[in-house]
Amino acid sequence: MITQLTPARPWGISRLAPYPTTTKLPFTTVTIDPDTQLGVFRDRDGLVVEMGKHGTSSGTETSTTTNSDSAPDSGHDQDSQQD
């Protein structure tokens, strides 16, 4: 016996909405500065456009082990810095 499946409407369609109004950005090209490894945004005249400041972050993680001579109990610590 062959059973025919009824197509179902994808669940994500109910979540779709129009895109918000967009704004034209003031730059036309982006290159990477070889010394700083940062993006350099330039307008159509080739002048550098300031795109605002963005923070940087770094983090470390260390693992810890206790009672290594029998059933070890392990964990870890994390920390981070952001400017």
VEXTOR-300878 format. One record per residue (C-alpha): residue number from 1; chain; x, y, z. Coordinates in pm, 1 decimal. Layout:
N
seq:NUM | mol:A | x:X | y:Y | z:Z
...
! end
This chain:
83
seq:1 | mol:A | x:0.0 | y:0.0 | z:0.0
seq:2 | mol:A | x:138.8 | y:343.0 | z:-95.7
seq:3 | mol:A | x:54.9 | y:634.1 | z:131.7
seq:4 | mol:A | x:74.1 | y:983.1 | z:-10.2
seq:5 | mol:A | x:210.4 | y:1252.2 | z:223.3
seq:6 | mol:A | x:45.5 | y:1590.3 | z:249.5
seq:7 | mol:A | x:294.8 | y:1877.4 | z:211.8
seq:8 | mol:A | x:331.1 | y:2078.3 | z:533.6
seq:9 | mol:A | x:398.1 | y:2449.7 | z:554.8
seq:10 | mol:A | x:753.1 | y:2509.4 | z:692.1
seq:11 | mol:A | x:738.5 | y:2636.4 | z:1051.8
seq:12 | mol:A | x:983.4 | y:2922.4 | z:980.2
seq:13 | mol:A | x:747.8 | y:3098.0 | z:739.0
seq:14 | mol:A | x:539.9 | y:3226.6 | z:1030.1
seq:15 | mol:A | x:853.5 | y:3391.8 | z:1171.9
seq:16 | mol:A | x:943.3 | y:3591.7 | z:860.7
seq:17 | mol:A | x:910.0 | y:3968.5 | z:864.0
seq:18 | mol:A | x:1015.2 | y:4246.4 | z:626.5
seq:19 | mol:A | x:1368.1 | y:4379.6 | z:663.3
seq:20 | mol:A | x:1393.2 | y:4707.7 | z:854.5
seq:21 | mol:A | x:1471.8 | y:5024.2 | z:663.4
seq:22 | mol:A | x:1835.6 | y:5021.2 | z:561.0
seq:23 | mol:A | x:2088.1 | y:5303.5 | z:564.4
seq:24 | mol:A | x:2360.6 | y:5351.3 | z:307.2
seq:25 | mol:A | x:2698.7 | y:5317.9 | z:473.4
seq:26 | mol:A | x:2954.8 | y:5594.9 | z:418.6
seq:27 | mol:A | x:3231.5 | y:5374.6 | z:281.6
seq:28 | mol:A | x:3295.2 | y:5200.1 | z:-46.4
seq:29 | mol:A | x:3603.8 | y:4985.3 | z:19.3
seq:30 | mol:A | x:3767.3 | y:4806.5 | z:309.0
seq:31 | mol:A | x:4132.7 | y:4703.3 | z:313.6
seq:32 | mol:A | x:4355.8 | y:4554.4 | z:582.3
seq:33 | mol:A | x:4637.1 | y:4769.6 | z:721.8
seq:34 | mol:A | x:4944.8 | y:4539.9 | z:708.1
seq:35 | mol:A | x:5097.1 | y:4691.1 | z:1024.9
seq:36 | mol:A | x:4792.6 | y:4682.5 | z:1254.9
seq:37 | mol:A | x:4591.1 | y:4405.6 | z:1082.7
seq:38 | mol:A | x:4282.5 | y:4627.7 | z:1119.3
seq:39 | mol:A | x:4026.0 | y:4713.5 | z:854.9
seq:40 | mol:A | x:4060.1 | y:5055.2 | z:689.8
seq:41 | mol:A | x:3733.1 | y:5191.4 | z:552.1
seq:42 | mol:A | x:3754.2 | y:5442.0 | z:264.5
seq:43 | mol:A | x:3488.0 | y:5654.8 | z:97.6
seq:44 | mol:A | x:3445.8 | y:5692.6 | z:-278.7
seq:45 | mol:A | x:3714.9 | y:5965.3 | z:-281.2
seq:46 | mol:A | x:3968.4 | y:5735.2 | z:-112.7
seq:47 | mol:A | x:3956.3 | y:5919.3 | z:220.5
seq:48 | mol:A | x:3957.1 | y:5714.4 | z:543.0
seq:49 | mol:A | x:3616.9 | y:5694.8 | z:713.9
seq:50 | mol:A | x:3613.7 | y:5657.7 | z:1095.8
seq:51 | mol:A | x:3384.6 | y:5366.2 | z:1179.4
seq:52 | mol:A | x:3386.2 | y:5410.5 | z:1558.1
seq:53 | mol:A | x:3574.3 | y:5231.6 | z:1829.6
seq:54 | mol:A | x:3537.6 | y:4861.3 | z:1895.3
seq:55 | mol:A | x:3666.8 | y:4684.7 | z:2204.4
seq:56 | mol:A | x:3894.7 | y:4387.7 | z:2213.3
seq:57 | mol:A | x:3885.5 | y:4096.5 | z:2449.1
seq:58 | mol:A | x:4105.9 | y:3809.4 | z:2555.7
seq:59 | mol:A | x:4053.4 | y:3512.7 | z:2781.8
seq:60 | mol:A | x:4235.9 | y:3228.7 | z:2950.7
seq:61 | mol:A | x:4124.3 | y:2891.7 | z:3077.0
seq:62 | mol:A | x:4311.6 | y:2662.8 | z:3313.9
seq:63 | mol:A | x:4218.4 | y:2308.5 | z:3405.1
seq:64 | mol:A | x:4248.4 | y:2178.3 | z:3759.4
seq:65 | mol:A | x:4274.0 | y:1823.1 | z:3885.4
seq:66 | mol:A | x:4252.7 | y:1704.7 | z:4245.2
seq:67 | mol:A | x:4318.9 | y:1365.7 | z:4397.6
seq:68 | mol:A | x:4513.6 | y:1229.5 | z:4100.5
seq:69 | mol:A | x:4613.9 | y:907.4 | z:4282.5
seq:70 | mol:A | x:4258.0 | y:764.6 | z:4282.9
seq:71 | mol:A | x:3936.4 | y:883.8 | z:4120.5
seq:72 | mol:A | x:4036.0 | y:1227.6 | z:3990.7
seq:73 | mol:A | x:3803.4 | y:1523.0 | z:4021.2
seq:74 | mol:A | x:3864.3 | y:1782.2 | z:3753.6
seq:75 | mol:A | x:3736.8 | y:2128.6 | z:3675.9
seq:76 | mol:A | x:3847.2 | y:2447.6 | z:3513.8
seq:77 | mol:A | x:3867.4 | y:2822.4 | z:3571.8
seq:78 | mol:A | x:3799.2 | y:3094.9 | z:3317.4
seq:79 | mol:A | x:3866.6 | y:3465.5 | z:3310.1
seq:80 | mol:A | x:3838.3 | y:3734.8 | z:3048.3
seq:81 | mol:A | x:3936.4 | y:4095.5 | z:2992.7
seq:82 | mol:A | x:3765.2 | y:4346.6 | z:2768.6
seq:83 | mol:A | x:3840.9 | y:4708.1 | z:2687.6
! end
